[in-house]
Amino acid sequence: MANSEQSKKRARQSEARYAVNKARRSRIRTFVRKVEEAIASGNSEAAVEALKNAQPELARGVTKGVLHKNTVSRKISRLSSRVKALSTPAA
């Protein structure tokens, strides 16, 4: 357990940061889940709208240090390609 004042303070800061980051991650997952659900339902307009709302949230996760840049880039790429495939008729 933390003994010095400094280590006690760092432990408090760590807990506070953990809570904030957890809330951010949860919020991002909710936005991504909405895109997934729209794709699953086959509703092209809803999927496009959900993706538009999810992209800034994912990007914010990068700037806040919650997610890695390449991870978010990959997620956006994969989601957008699935939404695009949904909106174009299958040939």
Number of C-alpha atoms within 10 A of each C-alpha: 6 10 7 9 9 10 12 13 12 13 14 12 12 12 12 12 12 13 12 13 17 13 12 19 16 12 16 21 15 14 19 22 14 18 25 18 14 20 23 12 11 14 14 18 14 17 26 20 13 21 23 14 15 23 20 13 20 26 17 16 20 17 11 11 10 17 18 14 14 10 12 18 14 11 14 18 12 12 20 18 12 15 24 14 13 18 16 9 7 6 3
